[in-house]
Amino acid sequence: MPETTAKLYFNWKKLLIPLVVGGAIALIPIPGDLEPRAWYMLALFVATIVAIIAKVMPMGAVCLVALTLSGLLGLTPIKAEQGDVGMLSGFANSTIWLIGIAMFLSRAVIKTGLGRRIALFFVSVFGKKMIGVAYGFALADVVIGPGVPSASARGGGIMYPIMQSVASAYGSEAGPTARKAGAFLAIAISQIDAIVCAMFLTAMAGNPIMQSMAADYGVHITWTSWFVGAVVPGIVALIAIPFFLYKVYPPEIKDSPEIAQFAKKELKEMGPMSRAEAILAADFVLLLFLWVVGDMVFGINATVSAFIGLVILMLASIMTWDDIIKEKGAWNTIFWFAVLVMMAGALNTYGVVDWIASSIAGSIGGLSWQLGLFILILVFFYTRYLFASATAHIAAMYSAFLATAIALGAPPTLAAMALAYTALLNMGLTQYSGGPGPALFGSGYNSTGQWWGYSFLCSIPSLVIWFVVGGLWFKVLGWW
């Protein structure tokens, strides 16, 4: 193997970190109420998460090593007996295929130009004021979000290039002129993307992981129930957060009539909507309809609905089989997603999660479930500073925190959904915490201090909205 390839896929120095962490856990005396394989699965899982955070290898490669070790060590046998978790059980999880198929569909949004057309349309309508530009991006993200399960694809692949064009049109470049427009818009798009990720089950790849984990505690989350829970606080947040940022971190240019004209010019150059865009738009409407009522009315599972949407695009020649097999990001997500779900399921089945939850609940025993859940949400939210991957953060902490909340007496549905929404809202805290942050920060409009400082300020009203407005809405829904 060439030396450059070895360095790319295997970093010896970084490998020592997960080896030491995993080995240290494995050598700790096994708690009396856990069987050996449960403890060793915990050691392997923690080592896997640390390896993902440390970027020892690409995430899929790390998960392949973990999958192999789990089978080799007998932690997850190929043929699972009662009380076991099968080594390949994750690949049979329907939610994994739901998000994978949705990622194939998202490629069509970019390929046909429909995503760019939608974003330009809303900017052309609302872009006469700089705050209106931000709201235009928000509306575009909401429209695209249900069918594009990648915050990076939406914020980084669709919104970011348009944002740069908007900023450049007013002479706002990285450096002394950044505050004219670019600095504000970059952080605004990051915050907007995080909110949209929280509004739809199919808006972010990690959401179905939480759906699967919640099912282990008897909480069955559907596309509709996820959206219904998020729609009220989500809309309030989409209105309030960009406006709050506009006040605390205002762009120097407030009026932007040229931006609306710029967007109209770009739309004119794109020409009328193509046949492929029209079919894709109709396909999206059908998918949303099926995701909302398909299971209840027609008995069509959400994953089957996603397959229907993809097949329609193939029959219309908008997506070809070559397009699908070349979509490496989707296949990569399906693989690591399946492995992490399998490992998380094993930890739950073997009793590790309950043991962790009991230990945490015991340390904060005596608190009401309301205060306990409040503390857990705050800790869950701000520990995101320690993670450079949304998926790693979810896989490492969601299940244990949910089990702890339930052990404290919190209503299971409320705990599952509140923690799920929290896991998405914190994506804008840092430039590395997921979504379009790396691309938006990489544009150079903001320093690290500016990004962290103003993103932290945005987190305060965001949490207030989801605690207060969301809490009241969840009460109306009967979640508590």
MARNU-782302 format. One line per 2 residues: their letters; for each residue x, y, z of C-alpha. Coordinates in nm, 2 decimals, decimal comma. Layout:
N
a	X:Y:Z  ...
***
This chain:
480
mp	0,00:0,00:0,00  0,15:0,34:-0,09
et	0,25:0,55:0,20  0,01:0,83:0,13
ta	-0,29:0,58:0,13  -0,17:0,44:0,46
kl	-0,16:0,78:0,61  -0,51:0,86:0,48
yf	-0,68:0,56:0,62  -0,47:0,47:0,93
nw	-0,32:0,72:1,17  -0,10:0,54:1,43
kk	-0,07:0,83:1,67  -0,45:0,89:1,67
ll	-0,52:0,52:1,69  -0,35:0,51:2,03
ip	-0,63:0,72:2,18  -0,93:0,49:2,12
lv	-0,71:0,19:2,20  -0,61:0,33:2,54
vg	-0,97:0,44:2,62  -1,13:0,11:2,51
ga	-0,86:-0,10:2,67  -0,89:0,09:3,00
ia	-1,27:0,03:3,01  -1,22:-0,34:2,93
li	-0,97:-0,38:3,22  -1,21:-0,22:3,48
pi	-1,37:-0,49:3,70  -1,71:-0,58:3,55
pg	-2,00:-0,45:3,76  -2,18:-0,74:3,93
dl	-2,51:-0,69:3,75  -2,35:-0,70:3,39
ep	-2,23:-0,99:3,19  -1,88:-0,98:3,04
ra	-1,99:-0,93:2,68  -2,20:-0,63:2,78
wy	-1,90:-0,46:2,94  -1,68:-0,54:2,65
ml	-1,94:-0,41:2,41  -1,93:-0,09:2,60
al	-1,55:-0,07:2,57  -1,58:-0,14:2,20
fv	-1,85:0,12:2,15  -1,67:0,39:2,34
at	-1,35:0,32:2,15  -1,54:0,35:1,83
iv	-1,69:0,68:1,92  -1,35:0,81:2,03
ai	-1,20:0,69:1,70  -1,47:0,87:1,50
ia	-1,40:1,19:1,70  -1,03:1,16:1,66
kv	-1,07:1,08:1,29  -0,84:0,78:1,30
mp	-1,00:0,67:0,97  -1,31:0,77:0,78
mg	-1,62:0,70:0,98  -1,73:0,40:0,76
av	-1,39:0,24:0,80  -1,39:0,28:1,18
cl	-1,74:0,12:1,19  -1,62:-0,17:0,97
va	-1,34:-0,24:1,21  -1,58:-0,22:1,50
lt	-1,83:-0,45:1,32  -1,56:-0,71:1,26
ls	-1,44:-0,70:1,62  -1,79:-0,74:1,76
gl	-1,83:-1,06:1,55  -1,48:-1,19:1,62
lg	-1,51:-1,14:1,99  -1,85:-1,30:2,00
lt	-2,02:-0,99:2,12  -2,28:-1,00:1,84
pi	-2,30:-1,34:1,67  -2,40:-1,37:1,30
ka	-2,69:-1,60:1,40  -2,86:-1,43:1,69
eq	-3,03:-1,64:1,96  -3,29:-1,51:2,20
gd	-3,13:-1,23:2,41  -2,86:-1,17:2,14
vg	-2,82:-0,89:1,89  -2,71:-1,01:1,55
ml	-2,39:-0,87:1,40  -2,57:-0,76:1,08
sg	-2,90:-0,67:1,24  -2,85:-0,30:1,18
fa	-2,88:-0,35:0,80  -3,23:-0,48:0,84
ns	-3,34:-0,16:1,02  -3,60:0,02:0,79
ti	-3,51:0,37:0,92  -3,16:0,33:0,79
wl	-3,29:0,27:0,44  -3,53:0,56:0,48
ig	-3,25:0,80:0,53  -3,03:0,64:0,26
ia	-3,31:0,67:0,00  -3,38:1,02:0,11
mf	-3,01:1,10:0,04  -3,04:0,96:-0,31
ls	-3,34:1,19:-0,36  -3,14:1,49:-0,23
ra	-2,89:1,43:-0,51  -3,17:1,49:-0,76
vi	-3,25:1,83:-0,59  -2,89:1,95:-0,66
kt	-2,86:1,77:-0,99  -3,17:1,93:-1,14
gl	-3,11:2,27:-0,99  -3,45:2,27:-0,81
gr	-3,29:2,35:-0,48  -3,11:2,65:-0,62
ri	-3,43:2,77:-0,79  -3,63:2,75:-0,47
al	-3,37:2,94:-0,27  -3,34:3,21:-0,54
ff	-3,72:3,25:-0,55  -3,75:3,32:-0,18
vs	-3,45:3,56:-0,18  -3,61:3,74:-0,48
vf	-3,93:3,78:-0,28  -3,79:3,87:0,06
gk	-3,45:4,01:-0,03  -3,52:4,38:-0,02
km	-3,39:4,39:0,34  -3,09:4,20:0,47
ig	-3,31:4,04:0,74  -3,55:3,95:0,46
va	-3,26:3,77:0,29  -3,21:3,56:0,60
yg	-3,59:3,48:0,61  -3,57:3,39:0,24
fa	-3,30:3,13:0,32  -3,51:3,00:0,61
la	-3,82:2,95:0,39  -3,61:2,78:0,12
dv	-3,46:2,55:0,38  -3,80:2,46:0,52
vi	-3,93:2,37:0,17  -3,62:2,16:0,08
gp	-3,55:2,02:0,43  -3,80:1,72:0,44
gv	-3,64:1,56:0,13  -3,28:1,65:0,18
ps	-3,15:1,46:0,49  -2,82:1,65:0,49
as	-2,76:1,98:0,66  -2,43:2,00:0,48
ar	-2,60:1,95:0,14  -2,87:2,21:0,21
gg	-2,66:2,48:0,39  -2,33:2,41:0,23
gi	-2,42:2,29:-0,11  -2,73:2,50:-0,19
my	-2,75:2,80:0,04  -2,38:2,88:0,08
pi	-2,30:2,96:-0,29  -2,60:3,19:-0,31
mq	-2,51:3,35:0,02  -2,16:3,42:-0,11
sv	-2,30:3,57:-0,43  -2,53:3,79:-0,22
as	-2,25:3,91:0,00  -2,02:3,97:-0,29
ay	-2,28:4,18:-0,47  -2,25:4,43:-0,18
gs	-1,87:4,41:-0,17  -1,87:4,20:0,15
ea	-1,57:3,97:0,14  -1,37:3,80:0,41
gp	-1,17:4,06:0,60  -1,25:4,43:0,67
ta	-1,58:4,42:0,47  -1,71:4,10:0,63
rk	-1,95:4,28:0,85  -2,13:4,44:0,56
ag	-2,34:4,13:0,50  -2,14:3,80:0,49
af	-2,07:3,77:0,86  -2,43:3,80:0,96
la	-2,56:3,57:0,68  -2,31:3,29:0,75
ia	-2,41:3,25:1,11  -2,78:3,30:1,03
is	-2,78:3,02:0,78  -2,60:2,79:1,03
qi	-2,87:2,86:1,29  -3,15:2,82:1,04
da	-3,02:2,49:0,92  -3,01:2,35:1,28
iv	-3,37:2,45:1,34  -3,48:2,29:1,01
ca	-3,29:1,97:1,11  -3,50:1,96:1,42
mf	-3,83:2,01:1,24  -3,83:1,70:1,01
lt	-3,74:1,34:1,07  -3,58:1,32:0,73
am	-3,39:1,65:0,75  -3,08:1,50:0,91
ag	-2,91:1,16:0,90  -2,89:1,12:1,27
np	-3,26:1,17:1,34  -3,36:0,81:1,25
im	-3,09:0,69:1,49  -3,28:0,86:1,77
qs	-3,61:0,72:1,63  -3,47:0,37:1,66
ma	-3,32:0,42:2,01  -3,65:0,57:2,13
ad	-3,83:0,26:2,01  -3,63:0,05:2,26
yg	-3,81:0,24:2,53  -4,16:0,20:2,39
vh	-4,17:0,55:2,22  -4,27:0,50:1,86
it	-4,19:0,81:1,66  -4,33:0,86:1,31
wt	-4,25:1,12:1,05  -4,58:1,29:1,13
sw	-4,54:1,29:1,51  -4,19:1,43:1,48
fv	-4,31:1,71:1,26  -4,62:1,79:1,46
ga	-4,41:1,82:1,78  -4,16:2,05:1,62
vv	-4,38:2,27:1,40  -4,49:2,53:1,65
pg	-4,16:2,59:1,84  -3,98:2,55:1,50
iv	-4,17:2,83:1,33  -4,13:3,06:1,63
al	-3,75:2,99:1,63  -3,72:3,05:1,26
ia	-3,88:3,39:1,30  -3,71:3,48:1,63
ip	-3,35:3,36:1,60  -3,25:3,54:1,27
ff	-3,41:3,86:1,41  -3,22:3,81:1,74
ly	-2,90:3,77:1,55  -2,98:4,07:1,34
kv	-3,00:4,28:1,65  -2,70:4,15:1,84
yp	-2,47:4,11:1,53  -2,62:4,34:1,27
pe	-2,50:4,36:0,92  -2,37:4,71:0,82
ik	-2,60:4,70:0,52  -2,97:4,69:0,62
ds	-3,14:4,77:0,29  -3,06:4,54:0,00
pe	-3,30:4,61:-0,30  -3,03:4,49:-0,54
ia	-3,03:4,15:-0,39  -3,39:4,09:-0,49
qf	-3,30:4,20:-0,84  -2,99:3,98:-0,84
ak	-3,20:3,68:-0,75  -3,46:3,76:-1,02
ke	-3,18:3,79:-1,27  -3,04:3,45:-1,17
lk	-3,38:3,29:-1,20  -3,43:3,44:-1,54
em	-3,10:3,30:-1,65  -3,21:2,96:-1,53
gp	-3,51:2,98:-1,76  -3,85:2,82:-1,70
ms	-3,87:2,51:-1,48  -3,75:2,21:-1,67
ra	-3,94:1,88:-1,70  -3,70:1,72:-1,46
ea	-3,76:1,99:-1,20  -4,14:1,97:-1,24
il	-4,14:1,59:-1,20  -3,91:1,62:-0,90
aa	-4,13:1,89:-0,74  -4,44:1,67:-0,79
df	-4,25:1,37:-0,65  -4,17:1,57:-0,34
vl	-4,53:1,67:-0,29  -4,63:1,30:-0,32
ll	-4,36:1,20:-0,07  -4,47:1,45:0,19
fl	-4,83:1,34:0,15  -4,73:0,97:0,20
wv	-4,50:1,05:0,49  -4,77:1,24:0,66
vg	-5,07:1,02:0,61  -4,95:0,71:0,41
dm	-4,90:0,49:0,71  -5,23:0,58:0,88
vf	-5,45:0,59:0,57  -5,29:0,36:0,32
gi	-5,08:0,13:0,53  -4,76:0,24:0,34
na	-4,45:0,26:0,56  -4,24:0,57:0,54
tv	-3,94:0,37:0,40  -4,16:0,21:0,13
sa	-4,28:0,57:0,05  -3,92:0,68:0,00
fi	-3,86:0,38:-0,23  -4,16:0,48:-0,43
gl	-4,03:0,84:-0,47  -3,69:0,71:-0,59
vi	-3,84:0,46:-0,84  -4,05:0,74:-0,99
lm	-3,74:0,94:-1,05  -3,57:0,64:-1,21
la	-3,86:0,57:-1,44  -3,86:0,94:-1,54
si	-3,49:0,92:-1,61  -3,41:1,20:-1,36
mt	-3,20:0,95:-1,16  -3,02:0,66:-1,32
wd	-2,89:0,35:-1,16  -2,54:0,49:-1,22
di	-2,64:0,80:-1,03  -2,74:0,58:-0,74
ik	-2,44:0,36:-0,72  -2,21:0,66:-0,75
ek	-2,38:0,84:-0,45  -2,10:0,74:-0,22
ga	-2,22:0,96:0,06  -2,55:0,78:0,09
wn	-2,40:0,43:0,08  -2,14:0,54:0,34
ti	-2,42:0,67:0,56  -2,62:0,35:0,53
fw	-2,31:0,15:0,64  -2,19:0,34:0,94
fa	-2,55:0,41:1,04  -2,63:0,04:1,05
vl	-2,32:-0,04:1,25  -2,38:0,23:1,51
vm	-2,75:0,13:1,54  -2,65:-0,24:1,59
ma	-2,40:-0,14:1,86  -2,64:0,09:2,04
ga	-2,91:-0,19:2,02  -2,66:-0,43:2,18
ln	-2,58:-0,20:2,46  -2,95:-0,16:2,54
ty	-3,03:-0,53:2,50  -2,74:-0,64:2,72
gv	-2,84:-0,40:2,99  -2,56:-0,15:2,97
vd	-2,78:0,16:2,90  -3,01:0,07:3,19
wi	-2,70:0,04:3,42  -2,57:0,38:3,31
as	-2,91:0,54:3,35  -2,95:0,39:3,70
si	-2,61:0,52:3,80  -2,68:0,88:3,67
ag	-3,03:0,88:3,81  -2,89:0,77:4,15
si	-2,64:1,06:4,15  -2,92:1,32:4,10
gg	-3,18:1,13:4,29  -3,43:1,34:4,49
ls	-3,49:1,58:4,20  -3,83:1,61:4,04
wq	-3,84:1,47:3,69  -3,90:1,83:3,55
lg	-3,58:1,96:3,70  -3,39:1,64:3,62
lf	-3,50:1,66:3,25  -3,41:2,03:3,24
il	-3,06:1,95:3,37  -3,02:1,66:3,13
il	-3,12:1,88:2,83  -2,87:2,15:2,92
vf	-2,59:1,90:2,96  -2,69:1,73:2,64
fy	-2,70:2,06:2,45  -2,37:2,21:2,56
tr	-2,16:1,89:2,55  -2,18:1,94:2,18
yl	-1,87:2,15:2,21  -1,68:1,82:2,27
fa	-1,80:1,66:1,94  -1,71:1,72:1,58
sa	-1,98:1,49:1,46  -2,36:1,51:1,52
ta	-2,39:1,14:1,47  -2,11:1,07:1,73
hi	-2,28:1,29:1,98  -2,62:1,13:1,93
aa	-2,48:0,77:1,93  -2,27:0,84:2,25
my	-2,53:1,01:2,46  -2,89:1,00:2,34
sa	-2,99:0,66:2,46  -2,83:0,69:2,80
fl	-2,98:1,04:2,86  -3,32:0,91:2,75
at	-3,30:0,61:2,99  -3,19:0,84:3,27
ai	-3,48:1,08:3,21  -3,73:0,80:3,21
al	-3,57:0,66:3,53  -3,63:1,00:3,69
ga	-4,00:0,97:3,61  -4,02:1,19:3,30
pp	-4,29:1,09:3,05  -4,12:0,87:2,78
tl	-4,26:1,06:2,48  -4,17:1,40:2,62
aa	-3,82:1,29:2,71  -3,75:1,12:2,38
ma	-3,87:1,41:2,17  -3,72:1,69:2,39
la	-3,38:1,52:2,38  -3,41:1,45:2,00
yt	-3,48:1,82:1,92  -3,20:1,93:2,15
al	-2,96:1,70:1,96  -3,02:1,91:1,64
ln	-3,05:2,26:1,78  -2,70:2,26:1,91
mg	-2,55:2,19:1,56  -2,48:2,57:1,52
lt	-2,28:2,61:1,84  -1,94:2,57:1,67
qy	-1,80:2,57:1,32  -1,71:2,20:1,35
sg	-2,02:2,07:1,52  -2,19:1,95:1,20
gp	-2,40:2,07:0,92  -2,28:2,35:0,69
gp	-2,06:2,50:0,96  -1,73:2,41:0,81
al	-1,82:2,56:0,47  -1,98:2,87:0,61
fg	-1,70:2,93:0,86  -1,44:2,85:0,59
sg	-1,57:3,14:0,39  -1,37:3,36:0,63
yn	-1,64:3,60:0,72  -1,62:3,53:1,10
st	-1,33:3,46:1,34  -1,36:3,17:1,57
gq	-1,44:3,41:1,86  -1,72:3,57:1,66
ww	-1,87:3,24:1,56  -1,86:3,09:1,91
gy	-1,97:3,40:2,08  -2,27:3,49:1,87
sf	-2,37:3,13:1,83  -2,37:3,09:2,21
lc	-2,59:3,40:2,24  -2,83:3,25:1,99
si	-2,85:2,93:2,19  -3,01:3,11:2,48
ps	-3,33:3,23:2,31  -3,33:2,90:2,12
lv	-3,35:2,70:2,44  -3,60:2,94:2,59
iw	-3,83:2,90:2,28  -3,81:2,52:2,29
fv	-3,86:2,51:2,67  -4,14:2,76:2,69
vg	-4,33:2,75:2,36  -4,23:2,39:2,30
gl	-4,32:2,29:2,65  -4,67:2,44:2,62
wf	-4,72:2,29:2,28  -4,61:1,94:2,41
kv	-4,86:1,98:2,68  -5,13:2,05:2,43
lg	-5,02:1,73:2,24  -5,06:1,53:2,56
ww	-4,69:1,44:2,59  -4,69:1,53:2,96
***
